[in-house]
Amino acid sequence: MEYIEAEQNLRVVTEYDIIVVGSGPSGIGAAVAVGRNGGKVLLIESQGSVGGISTTGLMSHFTGNVDSALYREILERQAQKHYFKGGNVIEIDPELLKNVYFELLEEAGVTILLYTLVCGAVMEENHLRGVICQNKSGRVVYRAKVVIDCSGDGDVAAYSGAEYFKGRETDGLMQPATLMFKVGGVDMERAALPGSFETKVPTHKGELQALAKEKLPAPAGHVLLYRSPIPGIVTCNMTNVTGIDGTQAEDLTRAELVCRSQMEPIVSFLREYVPGYENCYIVSAASLIGIRETRHFRGIKTITEEDIWNARWFEDWVVRDAYFNFDVHNITGSGLDETGIQHKFEQTQGYTIPYGCLVPEKVDGLLLSGRNISGTHMAHSNFRAMPICLGIGEAGGVGAVLAVKQKIEVREVCPQEIQKILFGIS
């Protein structure tokens, strides 16, 4: 059965040079880069604040690294705001980081639109001309010369008809979802803080990773605990739900329910088995479920696992010194997937990402940014790290500005000009 919605004329709002959809780290990087380089830019975000997983998703800290002056500036600004000094600069205070992002966006002259869902693409043949949005003001169209899709799942790119595949190439399965939460009342002098699946913590009651697999409700079953900038507060990355497609509302709802059902058993486990957590309690949980993997779009270039292992230096690179590991969470259970590599990841040089990974193969007027760029399932498990996504966003922002100023398609932008603007390379 189908219902045909009545035809309606949508109001077209002021045209922008560039629209950035999504305000996670890649969206922040893109919008600030556009604004600082003289572009008229609108940032559209579905949540009530900016930062995506790094803030609303209650992420504990930045992992991985990239050569980005903006990333370093964000870390420095957040550190200056910390109420308690002396912590690790990569640790995140979500509320302070939101303020840092807002300051950067406002200083760069970015127009921000929150509580707004992008629900369609305005296409003229194979050229993206704008986005259809739904919010409290109604259903409207925002037009732009270039749209940068920083939505994580690549919603705009999907609406535009850009080609993609989901999950891993062999079976389409995707990494599990997580709802981050914080606990208070932790004795930090005694607290165990296992930061990876491969970190073993022996206690008088047993090894913690083994105990978690035995005691916690599946598919939860690992211990990942991270220090926060606030004394006595620890961020838990321990809820886990498999078989989730983050592009489906029903799956997102199930992920929220399953992860929330695991929170109290996890806290009970911490109080009974983990040193320093005997009196811990839930302080807050993320307002945004953590989706690690959905769509991988087909660009004019594709970065692979081999490119990362070999620290490949692409001639048309626009992101450099990207560094992380192959962080593949178990697709069918808890812990690290059999394909994942954390402690044994031995490539220490970093790698580059070519501009072609940001350019969809068949759609003009669109750039990909963040974890939705053109890459394999395994490569994605590396470049999805937030600092790298921010660096990708910066490159996309500069590329979009060059396309607008030079009145060319984004696929025609010279990557060396992006290198010059971002890194001073002539």
C-alpha positions, 0 to 999 in steps of 0.5 A, spaced: 500 500 500 502 506 498 500 513 500 501 519 495 503 526 498 500 532 496 504 536 491 507 542 494 511 548 492 517 548 497 520 555 499 527 556 496 531 560 502 537 564 500 543 561 496 549 560 499 556 558 496 557 552 500 552 548 504 555 543 509 551 538 512 553 535 519 557 538 524 561 532 527 569 533 526 569 533 519 563 538 518 566 543 523 573 542 519 569 543 512 565 549 515 571 553 518 575 552 512 570 555 508 569 561 512 576 562 513 577 562 506 572 567 504 566 562 502 558 564 504 557 557 508 551 554 511 552 549 516 546 544 517 545 540 523 540 535 525 541 535 533 540 541 537 548 542 538 554 541 534 560 536 534 556 530 533 559 524 536 565 528 539 560 532 543 553 529 543 555 522 542 559 523 549 566 521 546 571 520 551 577 523 547 580 524 540 584 518 537 588 517 532 592 523 529 593 528 523 597 534 520 592 539 521 593 546 524 585 547 526 585 540 530 591 543 534 587 549 535 581 545 537 585 541 542 589 548 545 582 552 546 579 546 549 585 545 554 584 553 556 577 552 558 578 546 562 576 547 569 581 542 572 588 543 569 594 538 567 590 532 564 591 529 557 590 534 552 586 529 547 581 528 553 574 531 551 569 535 556 563 535 551 560 541 553 566 545 553 568 542 546 561 544 544 563 552 546 569 551 542 566 549 536 561 554 536 566 560 537 570 557 531 564 557 527 562 564 529 569 567 528 569 564 521 562 567 519 559 560 518 551 561 518 549 555 523 542 552 522 540 546 528 534 542 529 534 541 521 534 534 518 536 534 510 531 529 507 532 530 499 537 533 494 535 538 489 538 535 482 539 538 475 540 531 471 547 529 475 548 536 478 546 537 486 544 544 486 541 544 493 538 540 499 531 539 501 530 540 509 525 539 514 524 543 521 520 547 525 519 552 520 516 547 515 519 544 509 524 548 505 530 548 500 537 551 501 540 552 494 548 552 494 554 552 488 557 546 492 554 541 498 559 538 502 556 531 505 559 531 512 553 527 515 557 520 516 552 516 513 552 520 506 545 522 506 545 527 501 550 523 497 545 517 497 539 522 496 543 525 490 544 518 487 551 517 488 553 510 488 555 506 494 556 500 498 554 498 505 559 495 510 564 490 508 565 488 501 564 480 502 557 480 506 555 487 507 555 487 515 557 493 519 561 495 525 556 494 531 553 501 535 555 503 541 551 508 546 557 512 550 556 513 558 559 516 564 560 514 571 561 518 577 564 516 584 570 513 581 577 512 585 581 515 580 588 513 584 585 506 584 581 506 577 583 501 572 583 504 565 583 499 560 584 503 553 583 497 548 580 491 547 587 488 547 589 491 554 588 485 559 587 487 567 588 482 572 585 483 579 584 478 585 577 476 582 580 475 575 582 478 568 577 483 567 576 482 559 575 475 560 570 477 566 566 481 562 565 476 556 562 471 562 558 476 566 555 482 561 549 481 557 551 479 550 553 482 545 556 487 550 562 483 553 568 488 553 571 493 558 573 500 555 574 505 560 577 512 559 579 518 564 575 524 563 578 532 564 573 532 570 576 528 577 572 522 579 568 521 572 570 516 567 567 515 560 565 508 558 565 505 551 562 498 553 555 498 551 554 494 544 549 492 539 550 488 533 546 487 526 545 494 526 544 498 519 545 506 522 541 508 515 534 505 518 530 508 523 528 502 526 535 499 527 537 506 530 531 505 535 533 498 537 540 500 538 538 505 543 534 500 547 539 495 547 544 499 549 540 502 554 538 496 557 546 494 558 548 500 562 545 498 569 548 491 568 555 494 566 555 499 572 553 493 577 559 489 573 564 495 574 562 496 582 563 488 583 569 487 579 573 493 577 578 496 582 576 503 583 569 503 581 566 500 587 561 506 588 560 508 581 554 511 578 551 513 572 552 520 571 549 521 563 549 518 557 550 520 550 544 523 546 546 520 539 548 513 538 555 511 536 554 509 529 561 506 526 560 504 519 554 505 514 555 507 506 562 507 503 561 511 496 564 510 490 569 516 488 574 517 482 579 514 487 579 509 493 583 508 498 585 501 501 588 497 506 594 497 502 595 504 501 595 505 509 600 499 510 604 502 505 604 509 508 602 511 501 604 518 499 599 520 493 601 525 488 594 529 489 594 528 497 590 533 501 590 530 508 597 528 510 600 524 516 593 521 518 595 516 523 590 510 527 590 503 527 585 498 524 579 499 529 574 494 527 570 492 532 567 485 532 561 485 527 558 479 530 560 480 538 564 483 543 571 486 543 576 486 537 574 483 530 578 478 527 580 483 522 582 488 527 589 490 529 590 495 535 597 493 539 600 490 533 599 495 528 606 497 526 605 502 521 608 508 524 609 513 518 602 515 517 599 516 510 595 521 505 588 521 503 588 523 495 582 529 493 579 523 489 576 520 495 572 526 496 569 526 489 563 522 487 564 518 481 558 521 477 555 527 481 557 534 480 556 539 485 558 534 491 564 533 496 564 527 501 567 528 507 569 524 513 567 517 514 563 516 508 569 518 503 571 513 498 575 507 501 574 500 503 571 497 509 578 496 512 581 503 510 575 506 513 576 503 520 582 507 520 580 514 517 574 514 521 578 516 527 575 523 528 582 527 527 582 524 520 575 526 519 576 533 521 582 533 516 578 531 511 573 536 512 578 541 512 580 539 505 573 539 502 572 546 505 578 548 501 576 544 495 569 547 495 571 554 496 576 554 490 571 551 485 566 556 487 571 562 486 574 559 480 567 557 477 569 550 476 566 543 478 569 540 484 572 534 480 576 540 476 580 543 482 587 542 483 589 538 489 596 542 489 592 548 490 589 545 496 595 543 499 598 550 498 592 553 502 592 548 508 600 547 508 603 553 505 606 548 499 608 552 493 
